[in-house]
Amino acid sequence: MRRTAVALAAVAATTLMGAAPASAAGQAARSAGAEAGVGSGLDTGWEPSPSAPWDVAAGLRCDFPVHGEPVVDEVVRRVLETHPDGRPKLVAYKGDLIVRVTNKETGDSYDADVSGTAVVDHRTDGSQFWSVLGPVLVGVGEGAGNLGRGLYVVDGVYTIDISSSGYKEVTMAHGSTTDICEQID
């Protein structure tokens, strides 16, 4: 529970600091309980984190094949803490992201605003723990999460615990889910 509170505090600090000078950003991250690895001068430590287009076959998420492609992608990331081997451990993400999700059979599409802010803990076993504020896109396979098979915009204040096998457990503090498959069926 403490890890969730610390990570959500880091999400809030990340959201509020925006493009603050490096020293203010570093202080906000440290006060949230994370190391900030901040550069000097005007360097805020944020770097682009573009999303690639993707395709999912029929039956894996929706009953039909889907294609996703960012139409707005201003997502940036900041490594807050690294593992001893230098790989990112704790990473913050923020920025506008709108993904057009298209039913490849009918051409119907839905523009999903998934501009949430997240702090992701990358564990050594390959699992991840996400602390999220706002909307993100979550795909779930059959029997691979506590949400049914589908493609969702999950919005609010919540966590996503992704096991090393890929099982996704979404725990909502407050929020909602929108089933994208239903929007483009």
VENUR-V658921 format. One record per residue. N is the residue number from 1. RES is the residue in one letter. SS is DSSP state (H for helix, E for strand, - for the rest). Layout:
# VENUR-V658921
n:N res:RES ss:SS
n:N res:RES ss:SS
This chain:
# VENUR-V658921
n:1 res:M ss:-
n:2 res:R ss:H
n:3 res:R ss:H
n:4 res:T ss:H
n:5 res:A ss:H
n:6 res:V ss:H
n:7 res:A ss:H
n:8 res:L ss:H
n:9 res:A ss:H
n:10 res:A ss:H
n:11 res:V ss:H
n:12 res:A ss:H
n:13 res:A ss:H
n:14 res:T ss:H
n:15 res:T ss:H
n:16 res:L ss:H
n:17 res:M ss:H
n:18 res:G ss:-
n:19 res:A ss:-
n:20 res:A ss:-
n:21 res:P ss:-
n:22 res:A ss:H
n:23 res:S ss:H
n:24 res:A ss:H
n:25 res:A ss:H
n:26 res:G ss:H
n:27 res:Q ss:H
n:28 res:A ss:H
n:29 res:A ss:H
n:30 res:R ss:H
n:31 res:S ss:H
n:32 res:A ss:-
n:33 res:G ss:-
n:34 res:A ss:-
n:35 res:E ss:-
n:36 res:A ss:-
n:37 res:G ss:-
n:38 res:V ss:-
n:39 res:G ss:-
n:40 res:S ss:-
n:41 res:G ss:-
n:42 res:L ss:-
n:43 res:D ss:-
n:44 res:T ss:-
n:45 res:G ss:-
n:46 res:W ss:-
n:47 res:E ss:E
n:48 res:P ss:E
n:49 res:S ss:-
n:50 res:P ss:-
n:51 res:S ss:-
n:52 res:A ss:-
n:53 res:P ss:-
n:54 res:W ss:E
n:55 res:D ss:E
n:56 res:V ss:E
n:57 res:A ss:-
n:58 res:A ss:-
n:59 res:G ss:-
n:60 res:L ss:-
n:61 res:R ss:-
n:62 res:C ss:-
n:63 res:D ss:-
n:64 res:F ss:-
n:65 res:P ss:-
n:66 res:V ss:E
n:67 res:H ss:E
n:68 res:G ss:E
n:69 res:E ss:E
n:70 res:P ss:E
n:71 res:V ss:E
n:72 res:V ss:E
n:73 res:D ss:E
n:74 res:E ss:-
n:75 res:V ss:-
n:76 res:V ss:E
n:77 res:R ss:E
n:78 res:R ss:E
n:79 res:V ss:E
n:80 res:L ss:E
n:81 res:E ss:E
n:82 res:T ss:E
n:83 res:H ss:-
n:84 res:P ss:-
n:85 res:D ss:-
n:86 res:G ss:-
n:87 res:R ss:-
n:88 res:P ss:E
n:89 res:K ss:E
n:90 res:L ss:E
n:91 res:V ss:E
n:92 res:A ss:E
n:93 res:Y ss:E
n:94 res:K ss:E
n:95 res:G ss:-
n:96 res:D ss:-
n:97 res:L ss:E
n:98 res:I ss:E
n:99 res:V ss:E
n:100 res:R ss:E
n:101 res:V ss:E
n:102 res:T ss:E
n:103 res:N ss:E
n:104 res:K ss:-
n:105 res:E ss:-
n:106 res:T ss:-
n:107 res:G ss:-
n:108 res:D ss:-
n:109 res:S ss:E
n:110 res:Y ss:E
n:111 res:D ss:E
n:112 res:A ss:E
n:113 res:D ss:E
n:114 res:V ss:-
n:115 res:S ss:-
n:116 res:G ss:-
n:117 res:T ss:E
n:118 res:A ss:E
n:119 res:V ss:E
n:120 res:V ss:E
n:121 res:D ss:E
n:122 res:H ss:E
n:123 res:R ss:-
n:124 res:T ss:-
n:125 res:D ss:-
n:126 res:G ss:-
n:127 res:S ss:-
n:128 res:Q ss:E
n:129 res:F ss:E
n:130 res:W ss:E
n:131 res:S ss:E
n:132 res:V ss:E
n:133 res:L ss:E
n:134 res:G ss:-
n:135 res:P ss:-
n:136 res:V ss:E
n:137 res:L ss:E
n:138 res:V ss:E
n:139 res:G ss:E
n:140 res:V ss:E
n:141 res:G ss:-
n:142 res:E ss:-
n:143 res:G ss:-
n:144 res:A ss:-
n:145 res:G ss:E
n:146 res:N ss:-
n:147 res:L ss:-
n:148 res:G ss:-
n:149 res:R ss:-
n:150 res:G ss:E
n:151 res:L ss:E
n:152 res:Y ss:E
n:153 res:V ss:E
n:154 res:V ss:E
n:155 res:D ss:E
n:156 res:G ss:E
n:157 res:V ss:E
n:158 res:Y ss:E
n:159 res:T ss:E
n:160 res:I ss:E
n:161 res:D ss:E
n:162 res:I ss:E
n:163 res:S ss:-
n:164 res:S ss:-
n:165 res:S ss:-
n:166 res:G ss:-
n:167 res:Y ss:-
n:168 res:K ss:E
n:169 res:E ss:E
n:170 res:V ss:E
n:171 res:T ss:E
n:172 res:M ss:E
n:173 res:A ss:E
n:174 res:H ss:E
n:175 res:G ss:E
n:176 res:S ss:E
n:177 res:T ss:E
n:178 res:T ss:E
n:179 res:D ss:E
n:180 res:I ss:H
n:181 res:C ss:H
n:182 res:E ss:H
n:183 res:Q ss:H
n:184 res:I ss:-
n:185 res:D ss:-
